[in-house]
């Protein structure tokens, strides 16, 4: 049974307001009677651009004062916006507020391809959509479908995508201004930084607001994350069209840009100018590497597994092998991550960190000791030959615990499975 029921009336017009077809009232009454006992959200969509601007017809949602329509409409929530992108995004917010996922869309048959195109843009696989025909008799030409008009306006996939992107660009930033943390160790030859959670448009509490990663398991669609990336790119000064993320596997695979891309990898290295590479982080450490001598850079995603598997030095070694970098020239900056104040592991996993160095573990005799993945990463980098003065992990916000600072950072430890993601990024200026 659907948890949310959406009825699209924006694709219909009434040539005369005097005789609201009783078939429509009967249909809406039937929908309400069938779904009201179980559904937690019943909504009618009326887009004003469909009902007014295109051909001067009167929209059905303008008939609330006629023939019992007002009483019936009171049983539904009505969303009326200038565009379908705005209407569906508003509805998505209402669905997310109620934490619903099973959605039925009831629409004229001719409208379903258009609605599906918008749904594909704005919703992820978290939601289960079902489409059903809106059964209304088109008697006496009073009530008419607008399939012909929709076809004439060219609402193809590109048009839908452009409408959605244009609407998202118009939304205000949430949670404050966009903020980027940088390190003085990395010279101006590079554009780099670590993001916080403010200044984007993601509205779901655990993802709000500059979430920079979308997946099938989260409620933030790719198009919202792309808008967050666009805003970050404008603030930082890099090209959002040449933006690459790691594909994490919590291991130590490193992709050298220009070579065949692995299915998954926790590090990237490049010497290409104008390309921004990024490491994800939501408790795991986003690592940024820079060699100003050889003009090469890298990023790595280092969780506790990747730390033990040596992803940091694997990235360093890739820079040496591919670009002739020297250990003494490579700068490494550790972005914000979970601290030893909040991160625990089962004792059998913590043993490896204790063996690396006892100072990496607190309360070692407990069933779940506290583990310091930042200290472990520094130890491994120094043992690998990176100069201590070229490793930065402590500067104002860089060493803040992501779990302890919900106003600044996303955290898997703190927020659970539907967590947001910040990044560390670097780009060689063109």
Number of C-alpha atoms within 10 A of each C-alpha: 10 19 20 24 26 23 22 21 22 27 24 23 23 23 17 12 17 11 12 19 18 14 14 18 17 12 15 22 14 12 16 17 10 11 17 17 8 11 18 14 20 19 18 23 23 26 24 21 17 24 24 15 11 13 12 12 17 19 23 21 24 15 17 14 11 13 16 13 19 14 12 14 19 10 15 19 14 18 18 19 17 15 17 24 25 19 18 23 18 14 21 17 13 14 19 13 12 13 11 19 17 17 20 20 22 21 22 22 14 17 21 19 13 17 18 15 17 20 17 15 18 20 22 18 14 16 17 14 17 13 17 13 14 21 14 18 15 13 10 8 11 16 21 17 20 20 17 9 14 17 12 9 11 11 16 14 15 11 13 20 19 13 17 22 17 14 15 19 15 8 11 11 19 17 18 12 13 20 18 16 16 19 20 9 14 23 13 11 14 21 18 28 22 27 26 26 29 22 22 29 24 26 19 17 12 21 26 23 26 33 31 26 23 18 12 13 12 18 23 26 20 19 17 26 20 19 22 24 21 19 20 22 16 11 12 16 13 22 16 18 12 11 18 15 21 19 18 20 15 20 21 25 24 26 23 19 15 10 7 8 12 11 10 16 21 28 32 28 25 23 20 16 13 18 21 27 27 28 29 26 31 25 28 27 28 27 30 32 27 30 26 18 11 16 17 24 30 31 33 37 33 32 26 24 16 23 24 20 16 18 28 29 21 18 27 30 18 21 28 17 11 13 17 13 22 17 17 13 15 25 23 29 27 24 34 33 28 30 22 18 13 16 19 20 15 14 19 10 15 23 18 14 21 19 11 15 13 14 13 23 25 18 12 17 9 10 13 17 22 22 31 23 27 25 18 21 26 21 16 19 20 15 12 16 14 22 16 15 11 20 18 19 21 14 13 9 16 19 17 19 21 29 24 18 13 14 13 20 28 31 28 19 17 18 16 10 12 16 21 28 25 28 27 29 29 26 28 23 17 10
